[in-house]
Amino acid sequence: MKATRILIVDDDVDLANLLTEYLEAEGFETDAVHNGREGTTAALSGKYDLIILDVMLPDRGGVEVLQQIRQTSRVPVIMLTAKGDHVDRVVGLEMGADDYVPKPCYPRELVARLRAVLRRSGGEGSEDAQPEDVFRLGRLCMHVPQRTVDWDGEPVELTTTEFNFLHMLLRADDRVVTKEELSERVLGRVREPYDRSVDVHMSHLRRKLADAAGSADDVVAIETVRGIGYKVLR
């Protein structure tokens, strides 16, 4: 079985070496670069299954690097953020990051988050997943085994997290999906008070669905159920 390849983009050489050693002991192939320019080029090379990206880089910010990656690539990205810096986390999620890990970064927690993102993206461990039906709602169509979404046959580009949020909502039918469910089953962590990650991802998903529908009347509407979660209006 081909090893999963990870790219670390972090100017902290000691941390990058520590993470490289830990990840390789876990069976991953790992490369590290230490500035945004090289990180952007490597991330877009198509050689890596997941990117670990620091927000603070010497030549260009991690958010800028992420923005450049998302212009052409859906490779999963985990961002490393300063502890307590909620602004960087929200901006990163808005730009399409799949998860974030605050610094100081503990390798065991990072590996757990990494494996969860890879599972959600159809990477590591996905060979055990069972194919599911195609979901249709109006002119929206989701092909779960292929992990694609289209509107009237035109592709809708979603991040891994956005795809999985939409999948949970479509599977739930008329049931409200709680924010706690979305956080635990999609983001892979218990939702903490004042954690806006679910809301940010959902806002991004809504905007993409609205853009795909354009001026059509049958746009896929995701209703907020105040204090609980979300449901798809059918």
MARBA-3410 file (N, C-alpha, C, O; in Angstrom, 1 decimal):
234
0.8,-1.2,0.0,0.0,0.0,0.0,0.9,1.2,0.0,1.8,1.3,0.8 ~ 0.5,2.2,-0.8,1.3,3.4,-1.0,1.2,4.2,0.3,0.2,4.4,0.9 ~ 2.4,4.7,0.8,2.4,5.5,2.0,1.8,6.9,1.8,1.9,7.5,0.7 ~ 1.2,7.4,2.8,0.6,8.8,2.7,1.7,9.8,2.8,2.5,9.7,3.7 ~ 1.7,10.8,2.0,2.7,11.8,1.9,2.2,13.1,2.5,1.2,13.6,2.2
3.0,13.6,3.5,2.6,14.9,4.2,3.7,15.9,4.0,4.9,15.7,4.0 ~ 3.2,17.2,3.7,4.1,18.3,3.6,3.9,19.2,4.8,2.8,19.6,5.1 ~ 5.0,19.5,5.5,5.0,20.5,6.6,5.6,21.8,6.1,6.7,21.8,5.5 ~ 4.8,22.9,6.3,5.3,24.2,5.9,5.4,25.1,7.2,4.3,25.5,7.7 ~ 6.6,25.2,7.7,6.7,25.9,9.0,8.2,26.4,9.1,9.1,25.6,8.8
8.4,27.7,9.5,9.7,28.2,9.6,10.4,27.8,10.9,11.6,28.1,11.0 ~ 9.7,27.1,11.8,10.3,26.6,13.0,11.0,25.3,12.7,10.3,24.2,12.7 ~ 12.3,25.3,12.4,13.0,24.1,11.9,12.9,23.0,13.0,12.8,21.8,12.6 ~ 13.1,23.4,14.2,13.1,22.3,15.3,11.8,21.6,15.4,11.7,20.4,15.5 ~ 10.7,22.4,15.3,9.3,21.8,15.4,9.1,20.9,14.1,8.6,19.8,14.2
9.5,21.4,13.0,9.3,20.7,11.7,10.1,19.4,11.8,9.6,18.3,11.4 ~ 11.3,19.4,12.4,12.1,18.1,12.5,11.4,17.2,13.5,11.4,16.0,13.3 ~ 10.9,17.7,14.6,10.2,16.9,15.6,9.0,16.2,14.9,8.7,15.0,15.1 ~ 8.2,17.0,14.2,7.0,16.5,13.6,7.3,15.5,12.5,6.7,14.4,12.4 ~ 8.4,15.7,11.7,8.8,14.8,10.7,9.2,13.5,11.3,8.8,12.4,10.8
10.0,13.5,12.4,10.4,12.3,13.1,9.2,11.5,13.6,9.1,10.3,13.5 ~ 8.2,12.2,14.2,7.0,11.6,14.8,6.2,11.0,13.7,5.7,9.8,13.8 ~ 5.9,11.7,12.6,5.1,11.3,11.5,5.7,10.1,10.8,5.0,9.2,10.4 ~ 7.0,10.1,10.6,7.6,9.0,9.9,7.6,7.7,10.8,7.5,6.6,10.2 ~ 7.6,7.9,12.1,7.5,6.7,13.0,6.1,6.2,12.9,5.9,5.0,13.2
5.1,7.0,12.5,3.7,6.6,12.4,3.4,6.0,11.0,2.3,5.6,10.7 ~ 4.5,6.0,10.1,4.3,5.4,8.8,4.0,6.3,7.6,3.8,5.9,6.5 ~ 4.1,7.6,7.9,3.9,8.6,6.9,5.2,9.0,6.2,6.3,8.9,6.8 ~ 5.2,9.4,4.9,6.3,10.0,4.3,6.2,11.5,4.4,5.1,12.1,4.1 ~ 7.2,12.2,4.9,7.1,13.6,5.2,8.2,14.4,4.7,9.4,14.0,4.7
7.9,15.5,4.1,8.8,16.6,3.7,8.5,17.9,4.4,7.4,18.1,4.8 ~ 9.5,18.7,4.6,9.3,20.0,5.2,10.0,21.1,4.5,11.1,20.9,4.0 ~ 9.3,22.2,4.4,9.9,23.5,3.8,9.6,24.6,4.8,8.7,24.4,5.7 ~ 10.4,25.7,4.7,10.4,26.6,5.8,10.0,28.1,5.4,10.3,29.0,6.1 ~ 9.4,28.2,4.2,8.9,29.5,3.9,7.6,29.3,3.0,7.4,28.3,2.4
6.9,30.4,2.8,5.6,30.3,2.1,5.8,30.1,0.6,5.0,29.4,0.0 ~ 6.8,30.7,0.0,7.0,30.5,-1.4,7.3,29.1,-1.8,6.6,28.5,-2.6 ~ 8.2,28.4,-1.1,8.5,27.0,-1.3,7.3,26.2,-0.9,7.0,25.2,-1.6 ~ 6.6,26.6,0.1,5.4,25.8,0.6,4.3,25.8,-0.5,3.7,24.8,-0.7 ~ 4.1,27.0,-1.1,3.0,27.1,-2.1,3.4,26.2,-3.3,2.5,25.4,-3.8
4.6,26.2,-3.8,5.1,25.4,-4.9,4.9,24.0,-4.6,4.4,23.2,-5.4 ~ 5.4,23.5,-3.4,5.3,22.1,-3.1,3.9,21.6,-2.9,3.6,20.5,-3.4 ~ 3.1,22.5,-2.3,1.7,22.1,-2.0,0.9,21.9,-3.3,0.0,21.0,-3.4 ~ 1.3,22.6,-4.4,0.6,22.6,-5.6,1.2,21.6,-6.6,0.8,21.4,-7.7 ~ 2.2,20.8,-6.1,2.9,19.9,-7.0,2.1,18.6,-7.3,2.4,17.9,-8.2
1.1,18.4,-6.4,0.3,17.2,-6.5,0.9,15.9,-5.9,0.4,14.8,-6.0 ~ 2.0,16.1,-5.2,2.7,14.9,-4.6,2.2,14.6,-3.2,2.6,13.5,-2.7 ~ 1.5,15.5,-2.6,1.2,15.3,-1.2,-0.3,15.1,-1.0,-1.2,15.6,-1.7 ~ -0.6,14.3,0.1,-2.0,13.9,0.4,-2.6,14.9,1.5,-3.8,14.9,1.6 ~ -1.7,15.6,2.2,-2.2,16.6,3.2,-1.0,17.5,3.5,0.1,17.2,3.4
-1.4,18.8,3.8,-0.5,19.9,4.1,-0.7,20.3,5.5,-1.8,20.6,5.9 ~ 0.4,20.4,6.2,0.4,21.1,7.6,1.0,22.4,7.4,2.2,22.5,7.1 ~ 0.2,23.5,7.6,0.6,24.8,7.2,0.6,25.8,8.4,-0.5,26.0,9.1 ~ 1.7,26.4,8.8,1.8,27.4,9.8,1.2,28.7,9.4,1.5,29.1,8.2 ~ 0.5,29.4,10.2,0.0,30.7,9.9,1.1,31.7,9.7,1.0,32.6,8.8
2.1,31.7,10.6,3.1,32.7,10.6,4.3,32.2,9.9,5.0,31.3,10.3 ~ 4.6,32.8,8.7,5.7,32.4,7.9,6.5,33.7,7.5,5.9,34.7,7.5 ~ 7.8,33.6,7.3,8.6,34.8,7.1,8.4,35.6,5.9,8.5,36.8,5.9 ~ 8.0,35.0,4.8,7.9,35.7,3.5,6.5,36.0,3.1,6.2,37.1,2.5 ~ 5.6,35.1,3.4,4.2,35.4,3.1,3.4,34.6,4.1,3.8,33.5,4.5
2.2,35.1,4.6,1.5,34.5,5.6,0.8,33.2,5.2,0.6,32.9,4.0 ~ 0.6,32.3,6.2,0.0,31.0,5.9,-1.4,31.1,5.2,-1.8,30.3,4.4 ~ -2.1,32.2,5.6,-3.5,32.4,5.0,-3.3,32.7,3.5,-4.1,32.3,2.7 ~ -2.3,33.5,3.2,-2.1,33.8,1.8,-1.7,32.5,1.0,-2.2,32.3,-0.1 ~ -0.9,31.7,1.6,-0.5,30.5,1.0,-1.7,29.6,0.8,-1.9,29.0,-0.3
-2.5,29.5,1.8,-3.8,28.7,1.7,-4.7,29.2,0.6,-5.2,28.4,-0.2 ~ -4.8,30.5,0.5,-5.6,31.1,-0.6,-5.1,30.7,-2.0,-5.9,30.4,-2.9 ~ -3.8,30.7,-2.1,-3.2,30.3,-3.4,-3.4,28.8,-3.7,-3.7,28.5,-4.8 ~ -3.3,28.0,-2.6,-3.6,26.6,-2.8,-5.0,26.4,-3.3,-5.2,25.6,-4.2 ~ -5.9,27.0,-2.6,-7.4,26.8,-2.9,-7.8,27.3,-4.2,-8.9,26.9,-4.7
-7.0,28.1,-4.9,-7.4,28.5,-6.2,-7.4,27.3,-7.2,-8.2,27.4,-8.2 ~ -6.6,26.3,-7.0,-6.5,25.2,-7.9,-6.5,23.8,-7.3,-6.6,22.8,-8.0 ~ -6.5,23.7,-6.0,-6.3,22.4,-5.3,-7.2,22.2,-4.2,-7.5,23.2,-3.4 ~ -7.7,21.0,-4.0,-8.5,20.7,-2.8,-7.8,19.8,-1.8,-8.4,19.2,-1.0 ~ -6.5,19.8,-1.9,-5.7,19.0,-1.0,-6.0,19.4,0.4,-6.1,20.6,0.7
-6.2,18.4,1.3,-6.6,18.8,2.7,-5.4,19.6,3.4,-4.2,19.3,3.2 ~ -5.8,20.6,4.2,-4.9,21.5,4.8,-5.2,21.6,6.3,-6.4,21.9,6.6 ~ -4.3,21.4,7.2,-4.4,21.6,8.6,-3.5,22.8,8.9,-2.3,22.8,8.6 ~ -4.1,23.8,9.6,-3.3,25.0,9.9,-2.8,25.0,11.3,-3.6,24.5,12.2 ~ -1.6,25.4,11.5,-1.0,25.6,12.9,-1.2,27.1,13.3,-0.7,27.9,12.6
-1.9,27.3,14.4,-2.2,28.7,14.8,-1.7,29.0,16.2,-1.5,28.1,17.0 ~ -1.4,30.2,16.4,-1.0,30.6,17.8,-2.1,30.4,18.7,-3.3,30.6,18.4 ~ -1.8,29.9,19.9,-2.8,29.5,20.9,-3.6,30.7,21.2,-3.1,31.8,21.6 ~ -4.9,30.5,21.1,-5.9,31.6,21.5,-6.1,32.6,20.3,-6.9,33.5,20.5 ~ -5.5,32.4,19.2,-5.7,33.4,18.1,-6.8,33.0,17.3,-6.7,32.3,16.2
-8.0,33.3,17.7,-9.3,32.9,17.0,-9.4,33.6,15.7,-10.0,33.0,14.8 ~ -8.9,34.8,15.5,-9.0,35.5,14.2,-8.3,34.7,13.1,-8.9,34.5,12.0 ~ -7.1,34.2,13.3,-6.4,33.4,12.3,-7.2,32.1,12.0,-7.2,31.7,10.9 ~ -7.7,31.5,13.0,-8.5,30.3,12.8,-9.7,30.5,11.9,-9.9,29.8,11.0 ~ -10.5,31.5,12.2,-11.7,31.8,11.5,-11.3,32.2,10.0,-12.0,31.7,9.1
-10.3,33.0,9.8,-9.9,33.4,8.5,-9.4,32.1,7.7,-9.8,32.0,6.6 ~ -8.7,31.3,8.4,-8.2,30.0,7.7,-9.4,29.1,7.3,-9.4,28.6,6.2 ~ -10.3,29.0,8.2,-11.5,28.2,7.9,-12.3,28.8,6.7,-12.8,28.1,5.9 ~ -12.4,30.1,6.7,-13.1,30.8,5.6,-12.4,30.6,4.3,-13.1,30.4,3.3 ~ -11.1,30.5,4.3,-10.4,30.3,3.1,-10.3,28.8,2.6,-9.9,28.5,1.5
-10.8,27.9,3.5,-10.9,26.5,3.0,-10.0,25.5,3.8,-9.8,24.4,3.3 ~ -9.5,25.9,4.9,-8.7,25.0,5.7,-9.6,23.9,6.2,-10.8,24.2,6.5 ~ -9.1,22.7,6.4,-9.9,21.6,6.9,-10.0,21.4,8.4,-10.9,20.9,9.0 ~ -8.9,21.9,9.0,-8.9,21.9,10.5,-7.7,22.8,10.9,-6.9,23.3,10.1 ~ -7.6,23.0,12.2,-6.5,23.8,12.8,-6.0,23.1,14.1,-6.8,22.5,14.7
-4.8,23.3,14.4,-4.2,22.8,15.6,-3.4,24.0,16.3,-2.6,24.5,15.6 ~ -3.8,24.4,17.5,-3.1,25.5,18.1,-1.7,25.1,18.6,-1.4,23.9,19.0 ~ -0.7,26.0,18.5,0.6,25.9,19.1,0.6,26.2,20.6,-0.2,27.1,20.9 ~ 1.4,25.6,21.4,2.4,24.6,21.1,1.7,23.3,20.6,0.6,22.9,21.1 ~ 2.3,22.7,19.6,1.7,21.6,18.9,2.2,20.3,19.4,3.4,20.0,19.5
1.3,19.5,19.9,1.6,18.2,20.5,1.5,17.1,19.4,0.4,16.9,18.9 ~ 2.6,16.4,19.0,2.5,15.5,17.9,1.4,14.5,17.9,0.8,14.2,16.9 ~ 1.1,13.9,19.1,0.0,12.9,19.2,-1.3,13.5,18.8,-2.1,12.9,18.1 ~ -1.6,14.7,19.3,-2.9,15.4,18.9,-2.9,15.7,17.4,-3.9,15.5,16.7 ~ -1.8,16.1,16.9,-1.7,16.5,15.4,-2.0,15.2,14.6,-2.7,15.3,13.6
-1.4,14.1,15.0,-1.6,12.9,14.2,-3.0,12.4,14.2,-3.5,12.0,13.2 ~ -3.6,12.6,15.4,-5.1,12.2,15.5,-5.9,13.1,14.6,-6.8,12.6,13.9 ~ -5.6,14.4,14.6,-6.4,15.3,13.7,-6.1,15.0,12.2,-7.0,15.0,11.4 ~ -4.8,14.7,11.9,-4.4,14.4,10.6,-5.1,13.1,10.1,-5.6,13.1,8.9 ~ -5.2,12.1,10.9,-5.8,10.8,10.4,-7.3,11.1,10.2,-7.9,10.5,9.3
-7.9,11.9,11.1,-9.4,12.2,10.9,-9.6,13.0,9.6,-10.6,12.6,8.9 ~ -8.8,13.9,9.3,-9.0,14.7,8.0,-8.8,13.8,6.8,-9.5,13.8,5.9 ~ -7.8,12.9,6.9,-7.6,12.0,5.8,-8.7,11.0,5.6,-9.1,10.7,4.5 ~ -9.3,10.5,6.7,-10.5,9.6,6.6,-11.6,10.4,5.9,-12.3,9.8,5.1 ~ -11.8,11.6,6.3,-12.9,12.4,5.8,-12.7,12.7,4.3,-13.7,12.9,3.6
-11.5,12.8,3.9,-11.2,13.2,2.5,-11.1,12.0,1.6,-10.8,12.2,0.4 ~ -11.3,10.8,2.1,-11.2,9.6,1.3,-9.8,9.1,1.2,-9.5,8.4,0.3 ~ -9.0,9.5,2.1,-7.6,9.1,2.1,-7.3,7.9,3.0,-7.9,6.8,2.7 ~ -6.5,8.0,4.0,-6.1,6.9,4.8,-7.3,6.2,5.4,-8.2,6.8,6.0 ~ -7.3,4.9,5.2,-8.4,4.1,5.8,-9.7,4.1,5.0,-10.6,3.4,5.4
-9.7,4.8,3.9,-11.0,4.9,3.2,-11.3,3.6,2.4,-12.5,3.4,2.0 ~ -10.3,2.7,2.3,-10.6,1.5,1.6,-11.6,0.6,2.3,-12.2,-0.3,1.7 ~ -11.9,0.9,3.6,-12.8,0.1,4.3,-14.2,0.7,4.3,-15.2,0.1,4.7 ~ -14.3,1.9,3.7,-15.6,2.6,3.7,-16.5,1.9,2.7,-16.1,1.4,1.6 ~ -17.8,1.8,3.0,-18.8,1.2,2.1,-19.4,2.3,1.2,-19.7,3.4,1.6
-19.6,2.0,-0.1,-20.2,3.0,-1.0,-21.6,3.3,-0.6,-22.3,2.5,0.0 ~ -22.0,4.5,-0.8,-23.4,5.0,-0.4,-24.1,5.4,-1.7,-23.5,5.6,-2.7 ~ -25.4,5.6,-1.5,-26.2,6.1,-2.6,-25.9,7.5,-3.1,-25.2,8.2,-2.4 ~ -26.4,7.8,-4.3,-26.4,9.1,-4.8,-27.5,9.9,-4.1,-28.6,9.4,-4.0 ~ -27.2,11.1,-3.6,-28.2,12.0,-3.0,-28.6,13.1,-4.0,-27.7,13.7,-4.6
-29.9,13.3,-4.2,-30.4,14.3,-5.1,-31.4,15.2,-4.3,-32.2,14.8,-3.6 ~ -31.2,16.5,-4.6,-32.1,17.5,-4.0,-32.3,18.6,-5.0,-31.4,19.4,-5.2 ~ -33.5,18.6,-5.7,-33.7,19.5,-6.8,-32.7,19.3,-7.9,-32.5,18.1,-8.4 ~ -31.9,20.3,-8.2,-30.9,20.1,-9.3,-29.5,19.8,-8.7,-28.5,19.8,-9.5 ~ -29.5,19.7,-7.4,-28.2,19.3,-6.8,-28.1,17.8,-6.8,-29.0,17.1,-6.5
-26.9,17.3,-7.0,-26.6,15.8,-7.0,-25.3,15.6,-6.3,-24.3,16.2,-6.7 ~ -25.3,14.7,-5.3,-24.1,14.3,-4.6,-23.7,12.9,-4.9,-24.6,12.0,-4.6 ~ -22.6,12.6,-5.4,-22.1,11.2,-5.6,-21.1,10.9,-4.5,-19.9,11.3,-4.6 ~ -21.5,10.2,-3.5,-20.7,10.0,-2.3,-19.4,9.2,-2.6,-18.4,9.6,-2.2 ~ -19.5,8.0,-3.3,-18.3,7.3,-3.5,-17.2,8.1,-4.2,-16.0,7.9,-4.0
-17.6,8.9,-5.2,-16.7,9.7,-6.0,-16.4,11.0,-5.3,-15.5,11.7,-5.7 ~ -17.1,11.3,-4.2,-17.0,12.6,-3.5,-17.1,13.8,-4.4,-16.2,14.7,-4.4 ~ -18.1,13.8,-5.2,-18.4,14.9,-6.1,-19.8,15.5,-5.9,-20.7,14.8,-5.5 ~ -19.9,16.8,-6.1,-21.2,17.4,-6.1,-21.4,18.3,-7.3,-20.5,18.9,-7.8 ~ -22.6,18.2,-7.9,-22.8,19.0,-9.1,-24.2,19.7,-9.0,-25.1,19.2,-8.4
-24.3,20.8,-9.8,-25.6,21.5,-9.9,-25.9,21.6,-11.4,-25.2,22.2,-12.2 ~ -27.0,20.9,-11.8,-27.3,20.8,-13.2,-26.1,20.3,-14.0,-25.9,20.7,-15.2 ~ -25.4,19.4,-13.5,-24.3,18.8,-14.2,-23.0,19.5,-14.1,-21.9,19.1,-14.5 ~ -23.0,20.8,-13.5,-21.8,21.6,-13.4,-21.2,21.3,-12.0,-21.9,21.4,-11.0 ~ -19.9,21.0,-11.9,-19.3,20.7,-10.6,-19.4,21.9,-9.6,-19.2,23.0,-10.0
-19.6,21.5,-8.4,-19.5,22.5,-7.3,-18.3,22.1,-6.4,-18.3,21.0,-5.8 ~ -17.3,23.0,-6.4,-16.1,22.7,-5.7,-16.2,22.9,-4.2,-16.3,24.1,-3.7 ~ -16.2,21.8,-3.4,-16.3,21.9,-2.0,-15.0,21.4,-1.3,-14.4,20.5,-1.9 ~ -14.7,21.9,-0.2,-13.6,21.3,0.6,-14.1,20.0,1.2,-15.3,19.7,1.2 ~ -13.2,19.3,1.7,-13.5,18.0,2.4,-14.5,18.2,3.5,-15.5,17.5,3.6
-14.3,19.2,4.3,-15.2,19.5,5.4,-16.6,19.9,4.9,-17.6,19.5,5.4 ~ -16.7,20.8,3.9,-17.9,21.2,3.4,-18.7,20.1,2.8,-19.9,19.9,3.0 ~ -18.0,19.2,2.1,-18.6,18.0,1.5,-19.3,17.2,2.6,-20.4,16.7,2.5 ~ -18.5,16.9,3.6,-19.0,16.0,4.7,-20.2,16.7,5.5,-21.1,16.0,6.0 ~ -20.1,18.0,5.7,-21.3,18.7,6.3,-22.5,18.5,5.4,-23.6,18.1,6.0
-22.4,18.7,4.1,-23.6,18.6,3.3,-24.0,17.1,3.2,-25.3,16.9,3.2 ~ -23.1,16.2,3.3,-23.5,14.8,3.3,-24.3,14.5,4.5,-25.4,13.8,4.4 ~ -23.9,15.0,5.7,-24.6,14.7,6.9,-26.0,15.3,6.9,-27.0,14.7,7.3 ~ -26.1,16.5,6.3,-27.5,17.2,6.2,-28.4,16.4,5.3,-29.6,16.3,5.6 ~ -27.9,16.0,4.1,-28.7,15.3,3.2,-29.1,13.9,3.7,-30.3,13.5,3.5
-28.2,13.2,4.4,-28.6,11.9,5.0,-29.6,12.1,6.1,-30.4,11.2,6.3 ~ -29.6,13.2,6.8,-30.5,13.4,7.9,-32.0,13.6,7.5,-32.9,13.5,8.3 ~ -32.1,13.9,6.2,-33.5,14.1,5.7,-34.1,15.4,6.4,-33.6,16.5,6.2 ~ -35.2,15.2,7.1,-35.9,16.3,7.8,-35.4,16.6,9.2,-35.8,17.5,9.9 ~ -34.5,15.7,9.7,-34.0,15.9,11.0,-33.0,17.0,11.2,-32.2,17.2,10.2
-33.0,17.7,12.3,-32.0,18.7,12.6,-30.7,18.0,13.0,-30.7,17.2,13.8 ~ -29.6,18.4,12.3,-28.3,17.9,12.7,-27.6,19.0,13.7,-27.5,20.1,13.3 ~ -27.3,18.5,14.8,-26.8,19.5,15.8,-25.3,19.9,15.5,-24.6,19.2,14.8 ~ -25.0,21.0,16.1,-23.6,21.5,15.9,-22.6,20.5,16.6,-21.5,20.3,16.1 ~ -23.0,19.9,17.7,-22.2,18.9,18.4,-21.9,17.7,17.5,-20.8,17.2,17.4
-23.0,17.2,16.8,-22.8,16.1,15.9,-21.8,16.5,14.7,-20.9,15.7,14.4 ~ -22.0,17.7,14.2,-21.1,18.1,13.1,-19.7,18.2,13.5,-18.8,17.8,12.8 ~ -19.5,18.7,14.7,-18.1,18.9,15.2,-17.5,17.5,15.5,-16.3,17.3,15.1 ~ -18.2,16.7,16.2,-17.6,15.4,16.5,-17.4,14.4,15.4,-16.4,13.8,15.2 ~ -18.4,14.4,14.5,-18.4,13.4,13.4,-17.6,13.9,12.1,-17.1,13.1,11.4
-17.6,15.2,11.9,-16.9,15.8,10.8,-15.5,16.4,11.1,-14.5,16.1,10.5 ~ -15.5,17.2,12.2,-14.2,17.8,12.5,-13.4,16.9,13.4,-12.2,17.2,13.6 ~ -14.0,15.9,14.0,-13.3,15.0,14.8,-12.9,15.4,16.2,-12.0,14.9,16.8 ~ -13.7,16.4,16.8,-13.4,16.9,18.1,-14.7,17.3,18.8,-15.7,17.7,18.1 ~ -14.8,17.3,20.1,-15.9,17.7,20.9,-16.0,19.2,20.7,-15.0,20.0,20.8
-17.2,19.7,20.5,-17.4,21.2,20.3,-17.3,21.9,21.6,-17.9,21.5,22.6 ~ -16.5,22.9,21.7,-16.3,23.7,22.9,-17.1,25.0,22.9,-17.5,25.4,21.8 ~ -17.4,25.5,24.0,-18.2,26.8,24.1,-17.5,27.9,23.2,-16.2,28.0,23.3 ~ -18.2,28.6,22.5,-17.8,29.7,21.7,-16.9,29.3,20.5,-16.3,30.1,19.8 ~ -16.9,28.0,20.2,-16.2,27.5,19.0,-17.0,27.8,17.8,-18.1,27.2,17.7
-16.6,28.6,16.9,-17.4,29.0,15.7,-17.0,28.2,14.4,-17.5,28.5,13.4 ~ -16.2,27.2,14.6,-15.7,26.4,13.4,-16.9,25.9,12.6,-16.9,26.0,11.3 ~ -17.9,25.3,13.2,-19.0,24.7,12.5,-19.7,25.8,11.7,-20.1,25.6,10.6 ~ -20.0,27.0,12.4,-20.7,28.1,11.8,-19.9,28.6,10.5,-20.5,28.9,9.5 ~ -18.6,28.7,10.7,-17.8,29.2,9.5,-17.9,28.3,8.3,-18.1,28.7,7.2
-17.7,27.0,8.6,-17.7,26.0,7.5,-19.1,26.0,6.8,-19.2,26.0,5.6 ~ -20.2,26.1,7.7,-21.5,26.1,7.1,-21.8,27.4,6.3,-22.5,27.3,5.3 ~ -21.3,28.5,6.8,-21.5,29.7,6.0,-20.8,29.6,4.6,-21.4,30.1,3.6 ~ -19.7,29.0,4.6,-18.9,28.9,3.3,-19.7,27.9,2.4,-19.8,28.2,1.2 ~ -20.2,26.8,3.0,-21.0,25.9,2.2,-22.3,26.6,1.6,-22.6,26.4,0.4
-23.0,27.3,2.4,-24.2,28.0,1.9,-23.8,28.9,0.7,-24.5,29.0,-0.3 ~ -22.7,29.7,0.9,-22.4,30.6,-0.2,-22.0,29.9,-1.5,-22.4,30.4,-2.5 ~ -21.4,28.8,-1.4,-21.0,28.0,-2.6,-22.3,27.4,-3.3,-22.4,27.4,-4.5 ~ -23.2,27.0,-2.5,-24.4,26.4,-3.0,-25.3,27.5,-3.7,-25.9,27.3,-4.7 ~ -25.3,28.7,-3.1,-26.0,29.8,-3.6,-25.4,30.3,-4.9,-26.0,30.6,-5.9
-24.0,30.3,-5.0,-23.3,30.7,-6.2,-23.6,29.7,-7.3,-23.7,30.1,-8.5 ~ -23.6,28.4,-6.9,-23.9,27.4,-8.0,-25.3,27.6,-8.6,-25.5,27.4,-9.8 ~ -26.3,27.9,-7.7,-27.7,28.0,-8.2,-27.9,29.3,-9.0,-28.7,29.4,-9.8 ~ -27.1,30.3,-8.7,-27.2,31.6,-9.3,-28.6,32.2,-9.0,-28.9,32.4,-7.8 ~ -29.4,32.5,-10.0,-30.7,33.1,-9.8,-31.8,32.1,-9.8,-33.0,32.5,-9.8
-31.5,30.8,-9.8,-32.5,29.8,-9.8,-33.3,29.9,-8.5,-32.9,30.3,-7.4 ~ -34.6,29.5,-8.6,-35.5,29.6,-7.5,-35.3,28.4,-6.5,-35.6,28.5,-5.3 ~ -34.8,27.3,-7.0,-34.7,26.1,-6.2,-33.3,25.9,-5.6,-32.8,24.8,-5.5 ~ -32.8,27.0,-5.1,-31.5,26.9,-4.4,-31.6,26.0,-3.2,-32.7,26.0,-2.5 ~ -30.6,25.2,-2.9,-30.6,24.4,-1.7,-30.4,25.3,-0.5,-29.4,25.9,-0.3
-31.5,25.3,0.4,-31.5,26.2,1.5,-31.1,25.4,2.8,-31.7,24.3,3.1 ~ -30.2,25.9,3.5,-29.8,25.3,4.8,-30.3,26.2,5.9,-29.9,27.3,6.1 ~ -31.2,25.7,6.7,-31.9,26.5,7.7,-31.1,26.3,9.0,-30.7,25.2,9.4 ~ -30.9,27.5,9.7,-30.3,27.4,11.1,-31.4,27.3,12.1,-32.4,28.0,12.1 ~ -31.3,26.3,12.9,-32.3,26.0,14.0,-31.6,26.6,15.2,-30.7,26.0,15.8
-32.0,27.7,15.7,-31.3,28.5,16.7,-31.0,27.7,17.9,-31.9,27.1,18.5 ~ -29.8,27.7,18.3,-29.3,27.1,19.6,-29.2,25.6,19.4,-28.8,24.9,20.4 ~ -29.4,25.0,18.2,-29.4,23.6,18.1,-28.4,23.2,16.9,-27.4,22.6,17.2 ~ -28.8,23.6,15.7,-28.0,23.1,14.6,-28.5,23.5,13.3,-29.0,24.7,13.1 ~ -28.6,22.6,12.3,-29.0,22.9,10.9,-29.8,21.8,10.3,-29.7,20.7,10.7
-30.6,22.2,9.3,-31.3,21.2,8.5,-31.5,21.7,7.1,-31.5,22.9,6.9 ~ -31.6,20.8,6.2,-31.9,21.2,4.8,-33.4,21.3,4.6,-34.2,20.4,4.9 ~ -33.8,22.4,3.9,-35.2,22.6,3.6,-35.5,21.9,2.3,-34.8,22.1,1.3 ~ -36.5,21.1,2.3,-36.8,20.3,1.1,-38.2,20.7,0.5,-38.6,20.1,-0.5
END
